[in-house]
Amino acid sequence: MRYGIIHSIETCGTVDGPGLRFVVFTQGCLMRCLYCHNRDTWDMETDKSRKITVDELMQQVIQYRFYLKATGGGVTASGGESLLQPEFIRDWFVACKAYGIHTCLDTNGYARHYDKTLEELLDHTDLVMLDLKQLDNEIHKKLVGVPNNRTLMFAEHLQKRNQLTRIRYVIVPGYSDDDHSAHLLGQYIAPMDNIEKVELLPYHELGAHKWALCGDTYQLEGVHPPPKETVEHIADIIKSYGKEVMH
Ligand code: SF4
């Protein structure tokens, strides 16, 4: 029986897709965002992670399905990076769709293989929420620890598939709160008709304590959430490229 390695489950999530969400946070991520608020999900296995089969997961999801549907919600695969366990997420989403449950893939786009598994996963995904962290590759490398080429390849794959996608953009002071970065994002997504909207997420420090628990130094110490005016200004820039923005 195939199993996934997960960090945790949230049964009534309100920020990971439309309506109320049953959210599974998978273990493992190959990015190293300076602001990561889930630092404890980076390794594939930890002493707190656990294995779960799709059947075990569905026994829980089914209990919530009418509640989720009534709110216009569903399930969300988040992380960590859920695309690092594509077979597990595919099988879970196939099982959810058999019950008519809305599925959402929350991802940084770090797909390793463009194969049948990924296509089947996307075929059973109602909404992709894709993090585009920074279009300027040099800043991306500083902010995220890896280049942005894999994420952009994934974004363009979604465009070719005409896959309904919401872009998530974290506004990090000093890294992605400037006009140039916002224009780069707006220009990049302007021709992508599959994008339903852009969600702006102001940087916050809530996950900083997890870095210390993992024995790491939080490098954004002293960086504070951006002011409301900055968020609104970035929203206006992205809107000028014809995209709906929520924040
Ligand atoms: S992609 Fe997400 S989980 Fe991975 S390091 Fe960045 S914020 Fe953390």
Residues whose N, C-alpha, C, O or C-beta is under 5 A from the ligand:
A	BS01	SF4	C29 M31 R32 C33 C36 H37 N38 G79 G80 N108
